[in-house]
Amino acid sequence: MSDVHAQSVGWVRDTLIDQQPPPVTEAGAVKWVRSNLFSTIPNAILTLAALWVLWRLLSGVAPWILNGIWDAPSLSACREILDGATGGCFAVLAERWNQLLFGFQYPSELYWRPMSAFLLLFVAIAPVLFYKTFPRQMLIFTAIYPFLAYWLIWGGSLLTPVCAGLGFVIGYLVYARLVTQSFAMGFFGGIAAALVFWWITGALNFTGILMMERVESRNLGGFMLNLILGTVCVSLSIPFGIALALGRQSDMPIIKWICVVFIEFIRGVPLITLLFVANVVLAYFLPPGSNFDLILRVIIMITMFASAYIAEVIRGGLAALPKGQYEAADSLGLDYAQAMRLIILPQALKISIPGIVNVAVGLFKDTTLVSVISMFDLVGMIRGPILASTEWNGVYWELLGFAALLFFVTCYGISQYSQWLERQLNTDRR
């Protein structure tokens, strides 16, 4: 036995083998290509077909982009420079960029004002979107920003946005007083108080007090108008949607049925119909001689439209929560407002993020529908003043491609942020 044991011990390795590099086909780019593109015969066929389609597309589009003309006074001049060669006439973008971004009536010497408002927007939303990175004290500027942006873009007296901000403060105080009874009652009560305050201050004349050169709403246009409508309407529709969703689940029959009728009616009407109502029909219900700004009417209609859809998305999030969450809030002795703010809504909103983002992206793209009511947004500028001019009549792909690029970058950024936020909030599955 001892001899056998001695022989077996001789075959036992007492040192580790030096680590060897993996095979070339099992590491790096080669492994990724094999695993993702050529893992099976059907996948290899689809990959080759996709590469062929991409090649056909790039071989046709690349010369059109690379041979593009950026300096020419008109479409005919572009064609003379190209002399039959393939190439895009991008000179229309170089010449009409200001109209595409700001419209054709916004004073050129005041472009710095909407640009400043656009840059300050990132400062204002940073503590909201990335709440773990930026200090909470920045939320003070976030609350001030909407009124500051209004003053920068439209101008006029500084006291006008100040009074608007005071109206929101009064509305919040009324909301805090009534929300203990019902969230919907507090929300709509706060809105009513703010509207009464604005009606009172609207009778005052602030002309000449801290004035900045005023720009009329009809002078706004271009992609700036799309950004204004998209940002304002999405920001307003989320709290309204939350209130409608909670009102639809309220135990108070009047509030519940008002919310149900509103949601079902708005969801059953096309947005373009609401825009025509804002442009034409709504004026018949106003007192004679009253001047209700068209952009404000459009904002109200688009916000109503988006709020109805967001309300249903959030109602789905509320329905997905187990009943035990509501019972847990009751067992802690929380009232209705505390339970919703601390327990129910944070979970429901996390579930509803994909649906809310879907509505927000669709809403931002739907802002181009305002062109049918003679508002010169980005698409309205392309269809109207630019293509109607003799210099650029016939330029389509360059202008529409530029519009598509702007909308794609914005919508893709919103989508990527929502996915990042879902990963940040997905704490229960880590």
C-alpha positions in Angstrom: 0.0 0.0 0.0 2.8 2.4 0.8 4.4 1.8 -2.6 1.1 2.5 -4.4 0.5 5.6 -2.2 4.0 6.9 -3.1 3.4 6.4 -6.8 0.0 8.2 -6.7 1.4 11.1 -4.8 3.9 11.6 -7.6 1.1 12.3 -10.0 -0.5 15.1 -7.8 0.4 18.6 -9.0 1.6 20.9 -6.3 1.9 24.0 -8.5 -0.7 25.8 -10.7 -0.5 25.8 -14.5 0.3 29.2 -15.9 -2.9 31.0 -17.1 -3.3 30.7 -20.9 -5.0 33.3 -23.1 -8.5 32.2 -24.4 -8.8 31.1 -28.0 -9.1 33.9 -30.5 -12.6 32.8 -31.4 -13.8 33.0 -27.8 -12.7 36.6 -26.9 -13.0 40.1 -28.1 -14.7 41.3 -31.2 -14.5 37.9 -32.9 -16.6 36.3 -30.1 -19.1 39.2 -30.2 -19.5 38.8 -34.0 -20.0 35.1 -33.7 -22.4 35.3 -30.8 -24.6 38.2 -32.1 -24.4 38.1 -35.9 -23.5 34.6 -37.0 -24.6 32.4 -34.1 -26.8 30.3 -36.4 -27.4 29.9 -40.1 -30.6 31.9 -40.1 -28.9 34.7 -38.1 -26.0 34.7 -40.6 -28.4 35.0 -43.5 -30.3 37.9 -41.9 -27.0 39.6 -41.0 -25.8 39.4 -44.6 -29.1 40.6 -45.9 -29.1 43.6 -43.5 -25.5 44.5 -44.5 -26.6 44.4 -48.2 -29.5 46.8 -47.4 -27.3 49.1 -45.5 -24.8 49.1 -48.3 -27.4 50.0 -50.8 -28.7 52.8 -48.6 -25.3 54.3 -47.8 -24.1 54.0 -51.4 -27.1 56.2 -52.4 -27.2 58.6 -49.5 -23.5 59.1 -48.9 -22.7 60.9 -52.2 -25.8 63.1 -51.7 -24.5 64.2 -48.3 -20.8 64.4 -49.2 -21.3 66.4 -52.4 -23.8 68.7 -50.8 -23.7 72.4 -51.5 -23.7 74.7 -48.4 -23.1 78.1 -50.1 -25.6 79.1 -52.7 -28.3 81.8 -52.9 -31.0 79.6 -54.5 -31.9 76.1 -55.6 -31.1 76.9 -59.2 -27.6 78.1 -58.2 -27.1 74.7 -56.4 -28.0 72.8 -59.5 -25.6 74.9 -61.6 -22.8 74.2 -59.1 -23.6 70.5 -59.1 -23.8 70.4 -62.9 -25.7 67.1 -63.0 -23.8 65.4 -60.1 -25.6 63.9 -57.1 -25.7 66.2 -54.1 -28.0 67.9 -51.7 -28.7 71.6 -51.6 -27.9 72.3 -47.9 -27.5 76.0 -48.6 -31.1 76.4 -47.6 -30.2 75.4 -44.1 -27.2 77.8 -44.0 -29.4 80.7 -45.2 -32.7 80.0 -43.4 -31.4 78.5 -40.2 -32.7 81.5 -38.2 -36.2 81.0 -39.6 -36.2 77.3 -38.9 -35.2 77.8 -35.3 -37.0 81.1 -34.4 -39.5 81.8 -37.1 -39.5 84.6 -39.6 -41.0 87.4 -37.4 -39.0 87.1 -34.2 -36.6 90.1 -34.1 -33.1 88.9 -35.0 -31.5 91.3 -32.5 -33.4 89.5 -29.7 -32.3 85.9 -30.5 -30.2 86.0 -27.4 -33.3 85.9 -25.2 -34.8 82.6 -26.4 -31.3 81.1 -26.5 -30.7 82.2 -22.9 -34.1 80.6 -21.9 -33.1 77.4 -23.7 -29.7 77.2 -21.9 -31.2 78.0 -18.5 -33.7 75.2 -19.1 -31.0 72.6 -18.6 -30.0 74.3 -15.3 -33.6 74.3 -14.2 -34.4 70.6 -15.0 -31.0 69.3 -13.8 -32.0 68.9 -10.1 -35.3 67.3 -11.1 -33.9 64.8 -13.6 -30.7 64.0 -11.7 -31.9 64.5 -8.1 -29.1 62.5 -6.6 -26.3 64.5 -8.3 -27.4 68.2 -7.9 -28.2 69.9 -4.5 -31.8 70.4 -3.6 -31.3 74.1 -3.2 -31.3 74.3 -7.0 -35.0 73.5 -7.0 -35.5 77.2 -6.0 -34.3 78.2 -9.5 -36.4 75.4 -11.0 -39.5 77.0 -9.5 -38.5 80.5 -10.7 -37.5 79.4 -14.2 -40.9 79.2 -15.9 -41.6 82.8 -15.1 -38.1 83.9 -16.0 -38.3 82.1 -19.3 -41.7 83.7 -20.1 -40.2 87.2 -19.4 -37.1 86.4 -21.6 -39.1 85.1 -24.6 -42.1 87.4 -24.5 -40.7 90.4 -22.7 -43.0 93.0 -21.3 -43.2 94.0 -17.6 -41.3 92.0 -15.1 -44.3 92.3 -12.7 -46.4 90.1 -15.0 -44.5 86.9 -14.3 -44.0 87.9 -10.7 -47.8 88.1 -10.3 -48.1 84.8 -12.1 -45.7 83.3 -9.6 -47.7 84.7 -6.6 -50.8 83.1 -8.1 -49.1 79.7 -7.9 -48.0 80.4 -4.3 -51.6 81.2 -3.3 -52.9 78.2 -5.2 -50.4 76.0 -3.4 -51.5 77.3 0.0 -55.1 76.5 -0.8 -54.0 73.1 -2.0 -52.1 72.4 1.2 -55.3 73.4 3.2 -57.7 71.1 1.2 -55.5 68.2 0.3 -56.0 66.5 3.7 -59.6 65.9 2.7 -59.0 64.9 -0.9 -56.1 65.2 -3.3 -58.4 66.1 -6.2 -60.3 68.7 -4.1 -57.0 70.2 -3.0 -55.6 70.2 -6.6 -58.6 71.8 -8.3 -59.2 74.1 -5.4 -55.6 75.4 -5.7 -56.1 76.0 -9.4 -59.3 77.9 -8.8 -57.6 80.1 -6.2 -54.7 80.8 -8.6 -57.1 81.7 -11.5 -59.0 84.1 -9.2 -55.8 85.9 -8.2 -54.7 86.1 -11.9 -58.1 87.5 -12.9 -57.7 90.2 -10.2 -54.1 91.1 -11.1 -55.0 91.0 -14.9 -57.1 94.1 -14.4 -54.0 96.0 -13.3 -51.8 97.8 -15.8 -48.1 97.1 -15.5 -47.1 98.9 -18.7 -43.8 100.8 -18.2 -42.8 99.0 -15.0 -39.5 97.1 -15.4 -40.2 96.7 -19.2 -38.3 94.6 -21.7 -39.1 94.9 -25.4 -42.3 92.9 -25.9 -42.6 90.3 -28.6 -46.1 89.3 -29.6 -47.0 85.6 -29.6 -47.8 85.7 -33.3 -44.1 86.4 -33.9 -43.0 83.1 -32.3 -42.2 80.3 -34.6 -39.8 77.7 -35.8 -38.4 74.9 -33.6 -38.6 77.3 -30.7 -42.4 77.1 -30.8 -42.3 73.3 -30.8 -40.0 73.3 -27.8 -42.2 75.8 -25.9 -45.3 73.8 -26.5 -43.7 70.4 -25.8 -42.0 71.5 -22.6 -44.9 73.5 -21.2 -47.6 70.9 -22.1 -45.7 67.9 -20.8 -44.8 69.7 -17.6 -48.5 70.7 -17.0 -50.1 67.4 -18.1 -48.2 65.2 -15.6 -49.7 66.9 -12.4 -53.1 67.2 -14.2 -52.9 63.5 -15.2 -52.1 62.5 -11.6 -55.1 64.5 -10.3 -57.4 63.0 -12.9 -56.3 59.5 -12.1 -56.8 60.0 -8.4 -60.1 61.8 -9.0 -61.3 58.8 -11.1 -60.7 56.5 -8.1 -62.2 59.0 -5.6 -65.0 58.0 -3.3 -66.7 61.3 -4.0 -69.2 60.6 -6.9 -69.2 64.2 -8.3 -65.4 64.4 -8.6 -65.2 60.8 -9.9 -67.8 61.3 -12.7 -66.3 64.7 -13.7 -62.9 63.0 -14.1 -64.4 60.0 -16.0 -66.4 62.2 -18.4 -63.4 64.5 -19.0 -61.0 61.6 -19.7 -63.3 59.6 -21.9 -64.4 62.7 -23.9 -60.9 64.0 -24.5 -59.5 60.5 -25.4 -62.4 60.1 -27.9 -61.6 63.4 -29.8 -58.6 63.8 -32.2 -56.0 66.4 -31.2 -56.4 68.3 -34.5 -60.1 68.8 -33.6 -59.1 70.4 -30.3 -56.7 72.6 -32.1 -59.4 73.9 -34.4 -61.6 74.5 -31.4 -58.7 76.5 -29.8 -58.3 78.5 -33.0 -61.9 79.2 -34.0 -64.6 77.9 -31.8 -63.2 79.0 -28.4 -63.3 82.7 -29.4 -67.2 82.5 -29.6 -67.4 81.7 -25.9 -65.3 84.7 -24.9 -66.7 88.2 -24.1 -66.7 90.6 -27.0 -63.4 92.4 -27.4 -61.5 90.0 -25.2 -58.0 88.9 -26.4 -57.2 85.4 -25.5 -53.7 84.6 -26.7 -53.7 81.8 -29.4 -50.6 80.1 -27.9 -52.3 80.0 -24.5 -55.4 78.4 -26.1 -53.2 75.8 -27.8 -51.3 75.1 -24.6 -54.6 74.5 -22.8 -56.0 72.1 -25.5 -52.7 70.1 -25.8 -52.4 69.9 -22.1 -56.0 68.6 -21.7 -55.3 66.1 -24.5 -52.1 64.8 -22.9 -53.6 64.8 -19.3 -56.3 62.4 -20.3 -53.8 59.9 -21.7 -51.4 60.3 -18.8 -54.3 59.8 -16.3 -55.0 56.4 -17.8 -51.3 55.5 -17.7 -51.1 56.4 -14.0 -54.4 54.7 -13.3 -52.8 51.5 -14.6 -49.8 52.0 -12.3 -52.2 52.5 -9.3 -54.1 49.3 -10.3 -50.8 47.4 -10.4 -50.1 48.0 -6.8 -51.2 45.3 -4.4 -53.9 46.1 -1.9 -51.4 45.6 0.9 -49.7 48.9 0.1 -52.9 50.8 0.9 -53.4 48.8 4.0 -49.9 49.4 5.1 -50.4 53.2 4.8 -53.6 52.9 6.9 -51.8 50.8 9.5 -49.2 53.6 9.9 -51.9 56.1 10.6 -51.2 58.2 7.5 -54.0 60.4 6.1 -54.9 60.3 2.4 -52.5 62.9 1.2 -49.6 61.4 3.2 -50.3 57.9 2.0 -50.4 59.1 -1.7 -47.3 61.2 -1.4 -45.1 58.8 0.6 -46.2 55.3 -0.4 -48.7 55.0 -3.2 -47.7 57.5 -5.9 -43.9 56.9 -5.8 -44.5 53.2 -6.6 -47.3 53.9 -9.1 -45.2 56.5 -11.0 -42.2 54.2 -11.2 -44.4 51.6 -12.8 -45.9 54.2 -15.1 -42.6 55.7 -16.4 -42.6 53.9 -19.8 -46.2 54.9 -20.5 -45.6 58.5 -19.5 -42.5 58.8 -21.6 -44.4 57.3 -24.5 -47.1 59.9 -24.2 -44.5 62.7 -23.8 -42.7 61.7 -27.0 -45.9 61.4 -28.9 -47.0 64.8 -27.6 -43.8 66.5 -28.6 -44.1 65.2 -32.1 -47.8 66.2 -32.3 -46.9 69.8 -31.7 -46.2 69.9 -35.4 -50.0 69.8 -35.9 -50.3 73.4 -34.9 -49.1 74.2 -38.5 -52.7 73.4 -39.7 -54.0 76.4 -37.7 -51.5 78.8 -39.3 -48.9 78.7 -36.5 -45.5 78.7 -38.1 -43.6 76.0 -36.1 -40.7 74.1 -37.7 -43.0 72.2 -40.1 -45.1 75.3 -40.7 -42.0 77.3 -41.6 -41.0 74.6 -44.1 -44.4 74.3 -45.7 -45.1 78.0 -45.7 -42.6 80.8 -46.1 -39.5 78.8 -47.1 -41.0 76.6 -49.8 -43.2 79.4 -50.9 -40.2 81.5 -51.8 -39.0 81.5 -55.4 -35.4 80.8 -54.3 -36.1 77.5 -52.5 -39.2 76.2 -54.0 -38.5 72.5 -54.7 -36.2 71.8 -51.8 -37.8 69.1 -49.7 -35.4 66.4 -48.6 -32.9 68.8 -47.0 -35.5 70.7 -45.0 -37.6 67.7 -43.9 -34.5 65.8 -43.1 -33.3 68.6 -40.9 -36.6 68.7 -39.1 -36.6 64.9 -38.6 -33.0 65.1 -37.2 -34.1 67.8 -34.6 -37.1 65.8 -33.5 -35.1 62.5 -33.4 -32.4 63.9 -31.2 -34.9 65.4 -28.8 -37.1 62.3 -28.6 -34.1 59.9 -28.4 -32.7 61.9 -25.5 -36.1 61.6 -23.7 -36.2 57.9 -24.3 -32.6 57.3 -23.1 -33.2 59.3 -20.0 -36.3 57.3 -19.1 -34.4 54.0 -19.5 -31.7 55.4 -17.2 -34.3 56.5 -14.7 -35.9 53.0 -14.7 -32.5 51.5 -13.9 -32.0 53.9 -11.1 -35.4 53.3 -9.6 -35.3 49.5 -10.0 -34.0 49.0 -6.5 -36.3 46.1 -5.6 -34.7 43.7 -8.0 -31.0 44.4 -7.4 
